[in-house]
C-alpha cells in the first residue's frame, strides 16, 4: 500500500502523466513535429481577390493561425498555452533581405499550473496569433509611415517552434527539437 501512495505522490508532484509508457516512447521525437502558418485567403468568384495580408487595423481582432502537427507514429507532448509561446517565434524577411526576429513577450503568472498537450499520431494543435495587440508578441515590422496611410510591405514569414533538451523535458517525455514552417509570402498593410 505504501509504495502505491509514494508512486502516486511522485507522479503528481513531478507533473508526470498516467500512461507512463506513452511518455517513454515519445521522449526521442525530435523530428516528429511539422509546423505551418495559415492566413485565411479572401476570394471572389472562386479566385483570389487579394494577396494574403496581415493588417494592423484592429489589434484586438487581427490574427492568423499556427498549426502544429505530430507526424510521428507515437504520441508526443508539447507545451500548452501560455507555455507554448516560450518555444515559438517568427522570422520575417523583408524585400531587401533583412531578417527580423519577432519573439513572444514574457509574462509572469502568479498562479499557474503548467500542463502539456498530448498529440497522438496525425493530430494537430491550432493556435491563434494576435500579432499586433502588443500583449503577446513584439511588434511586427509594419511600414509605420504616418505620412502615408494604407502603405504595404511585402515580406516572407516563417514560424519557428524550438525546444531545447533539458532534464525536465526528457523526464516528462516532452517534444524537443526544432521545426520551421515553409516560407510564407504576405503583405503587411499599415492603416495608420
C-alpha positions as CSV (number, residue, x, y, z in Angstrom):
1,X,0.0,0.0,0.0
2,X,2.8,2.4,0.9
3,X,4.7,2.1,-2.4
4,X,1.5,2.9,-4.4
5,X,0.9,6.1,-2.4
6,X,4.5,7.1,-2.8
7,X,4.3,6.4,-6.6
8,X,1.1,8.4,-7.0
9,X,2.5,11.3,-4.9
10,X,5.7,11.3,-7.0
11,X,3.7,11.4,-10.3
12,X,1.6,14.3,-9.1
13,X,4.5,16.4,-7.7
14,X,6.7,15.8,-10.8
15,X,4.0,16.6,-13.3
16,X,4.0,13.1,-14.6
17,X,1.1,11.7,-16.5
18,X,-0.8,8.4,-16.3
19,X,0.1,6.1,-19.1
20,X,3.8,6.4,-18.5
21,X,4.6,4.0,-21.3
22,X,3.5,6.7,-23.8
23,X,5.9,9.2,-22.2
24,X,8.8,6.8,-22.5
25,X,8.0,6.1,-26.2
26,X,7.9,9.7,-27.3
27,X,10.9,11.0,-25.4
28,X,13.0,10.9,-28.6
29,X,10.6,12.6,-31.1
30,X,12.9,15.4,-32.3
31,X,11.6,15.2,-35.9
32,X,8.0,14.4,-35.1
33,X,6.6,17.9,-35.5
34,X,5.5,19.8,-38.6
35,X,4.6,23.5,-38.2
36,X,2.6,25.6,-40.6
37,X,1.3,29.2,-40.9
38,X,-2.3,29.6,-42.0
39,X,-3.6,33.0,-43.1
40,X,-7.1,32.8,-44.5
41,X,-7.3,33.9,-48.1
42,X,-10.0,36.3,-49.4
43,X,-11.6,35.2,-52.6
44,X,-14.3,36.3,-55.0
45,X,-15.9,34.0,-57.7
46,X,-13.5,31.1,-56.8
47,X,-10.4,33.3,-57.4
48,X,-8.1,35.0,-55.1
49,X,-9.3,38.5,-54.5
50,X,-6.2,39.9,-52.9
51,X,-2.7,38.7,-52.0
52,X,-2.6,37.3,-48.5
53,X,-2.0,40.1,-46.0
54,X,-1.8,41.0,-42.3
55,X,-3.0,44.4,-41.3
56,X,-2.8,46.5,-38.1
57,X,-6.3,47.9,-38.3
58,X,-7.9,46.2,-35.3
59,X,-5.3,44.9,-32.9
60,X,-7.8,43.1,-30.7
61,X,-9.1,41.1,-33.6
62,X,-6.3,40.8,-36.2
63,X,-4.8,37.4,-36.1
64,X,-3.6,34.3,-38.0
65,X,-3.1,30.7,-37.2
66,X,-0.1,28.4,-36.5
67,X,-0.8,24.7,-36.9
68,X,1.4,22.2,-35.1
69,X,1.1,18.6,-36.3
70,X,2.5,15.3,-34.9
71,X,3.9,13.5,-37.9
72,X,5.3,10.5,-36.0
73,X,3.8,7.2,-35.2
74,X,3.9,7.8,-31.5
75,X,2.3,10.4,-29.2
76,X,4.2,13.5,-28.3
77,X,3.8,16.2,-25.7
78,X,4.1,19.9,-26.5
79,X,3.7,22.8,-24.1
80,X,0.2,24.3,-23.9
81,X,-0.6,28.0,-23.8
82,X,0.9,30.2,-22.4
83,X,4.0,28.0,-22.1
84,X,4.0,27.3,-25.8
85,X,4.8,30.9,-26.6
86,X,8.2,30.4,-25.0
87,X,9.1,28.0,-27.7
88,X,7.6,29.8,-30.7
89,X,8.9,32.8,-32.6
90,X,8.7,34.3,-36.1
91,X,11.3,35.1,-38.7
92,X,10.3,37.9,-41.0
93,X,12.5,38.6,-44.1
94,X,12.0,42.0,-45.8
95,X,12.4,42.6,-49.6
96,X,15.9,43.9,-49.0
97,X,16.9,40.6,-47.3
98,X,16.9,41.8,-43.7
99,X,15.7,39.2,-41.3
100,X,13.7,40.4,-38.2
101,X,13.0,38.0,-35.3
102,X,9.7,38.5,-33.6
103,X,9.7,37.0,-30.1
104,X,6.8,36.5,-27.6
105,X,6.6,39.0,-24.8
106,X,7.3,37.2,-21.5
107,X,4.6,37.2,-18.9
108,X,4.7,36.4,-15.2
109,X,2.0,34.3,-13.8
110,X,1.3,34.3,-10.0
111,X,-0.9,31.2,-10.1
112,X,-0.1,28.9,-13.0
113,X,-0.2,25.2,-13.2
114,X,1.9,24.0,-16.2
115,X,0.5,21.3,-18.3
116,X,1.3,19.9,-21.8
117,X,-0.8,18.8,-24.7
118,X,-0.7,15.2,-25.8
119,X,-0.8,14.9,-29.6
120,X,-1.4,11.5,-30.9
121,X,-0.1,10.4,-34.3
122,X,-1.5,12.7,-37.0
123,X,-3.2,15.1,-34.5
124,X,-2.8,18.8,-34.7
125,X,-2.9,21.8,-32.3
126,X,-4.0,25.1,-33.7
127,X,-3.0,28.4,-32.1
128,X,-4.4,31.9,-32.8
129,X,-1.6,34.5,-33.0
130,X,-2.8,38.0,-32.2
131,X,0.2,39.7,-33.7
132,X,-0.4,43.4,-33.3
133,X,-2.1,43.9,-29.9
134,X,1.3,44.4,-28.1
135,X,0.3,41.9,-25.4
136,X,1.7,38.6,-26.5
137,X,4.2,39.5,-29.3
138,X,6.8,42.0,-30.1
139,X,5.9,44.4,-32.9
140,X,5.7,43.1,-36.4
141,X,7.5,45.3,-38.9
142,X,4.6,47.2,-40.5
143,X,5.6,50.1,-42.8
144,X,4.6,52.6,-40.0
145,X,4.6,55.7,-42.2
146,X,2.4,58.3,-40.5
147,X,2.5,60.4,-43.7
148,X,1.0,57.7,-45.9
149,X,-2.0,55.7,-44.9
150,X,-2.6,52.2,-46.3
151,X,1.0,51.5,-47.2
152,X,2.2,47.9,-47.5
153,X,5.4,45.9,-47.2
154,X,6.0,42.6,-48.9
155,X,7.7,40.1,-46.5
156,X,8.4,36.4,-46.1
157,X,7.1,35.0,-42.8
158,X,8.3,31.7,-41.2
159,X,7.3,30.2,-37.8
160,X,10.0,28.5,-35.7
161,X,9.0,26.1,-33.0
162,X,12.0,25.2,-30.9
163,X,12.6,23.5,-27.6
164,X,16.0,22.5,-26.3
165,X,16.7,19.4,-24.4
166,X,16.6,19.7,-20.6
167,X,16.5,17.2,-17.7
168,X,12.9,18.2,-17.1
169,X,11.8,17.8,-20.7
170,X,13.5,14.4,-21.0
171,X,11.9,13.1,-17.8
172,X,8.5,14.2,-18.8
173,X,8.8,13.0,-22.4
174,X,8.1,16.4,-23.9
175,X,9.0,17.0,-27.6
176,X,12.4,18.6,-28.1
177,X,13.9,19.8,-31.3
178,X,13.3,22.5,-34.0
179,X,10.5,22.7,-36.6
180,X,10.5,25.6,-39.1
181,X,7.5,26.3,-41.4
182,X,7.7,26.8,-45.1
183,X,8.3,30.5,-46.1
184,X,5.0,32.4,-46.5
185,X,4.8,35.5,-48.6
186,X,2.5,38.1,-47.1
187,X,1.8,41.8,-47.3
188,X,2.0,43.8,-44.1
189,X,-0.6,46.6,-44.5
190,X,-0.3,49.7,-42.4
191,X,-3.5,51.7,-41.7
192,X,-2.1,54.4,-39.5
